Amino acid sequence: MKWMSRILYTVIFLVCIALIAVGQRNIGPAGLLVMLVGLAGILFLLYLYNRRFR
């Protein structure tokens, strides 16, 4: 089960990085929104990581 969660977190991280890259190509509010969604996903993963090691 532990390896399954690691794979899931890795996939989510790669999707968030892709969202940031795609959002950077689109200039305007839509691109900014896509980049913010990607950033929120990365921050959420960081929150989950830090929650375990309190």
C-alpha positions in Angstrom: 0.0 0.0 0.0 2.9 2.3 0.7 4.3 2.0 -2.8 0.8 2.7 -4.2 0.6 6.0 -2.4 4.1 7.0 -3.6 3.1 6.3 -7.2 -0.1 8.3 -6.7 1.8 11.3 -5.2 4.4 11.1 -8.0 1.7 11.2 -10.7 -0.1 14.1 -9.0 3.2 16.0 -8.8 3.9 15.4 -12.5 0.5 16.6 -13.4 0.9 19.7 -11.4 4.3 20.5 -13.0 2.6 19.9 -16.4 -0.2 22.3 -15.5 2.4 25.0 -14.6 4.2 24.5 -17.9 1.0 24.7 -19.9 -0.2 27.7 -18.0 3.0 29.5 -18.7 2.5 29.2 -22.4 -1.0 30.7 -22.3 -0.9 34.4 -21.6 -3.8 35.9 -19.8 -6.2 35.0 -17.0 -6.8 31.4 -18.1 -3.1 30.7 -18.1 -2.7 32.2 -14.7 -5.6 30.1 -13.3 -4.0 26.9 -14.7 -0.7 27.8 -13.1 -2.3 28.6 -9.8 -4.1 25.2 -9.8 -0.7 23.5 -10.4 0.9 25.5 -7.6 -2.0 24.6 -5.3 -1.5 21.0 -6.1 2.2 21.1 -5.2 1.5 23.0 -2.0 -1.1 20.4 -1.1 1.5 17.6 -1.6 4.0 19.5 0.5 1.3 19.8 3.3 0.7 16.1 3.2 4.4 15.4 3.4 5.0 17.8 6.3 1.9 16.5 8.2 3.4 13.1 8.6 6.6 14.4 10.1 5.4 16.7 12.9 
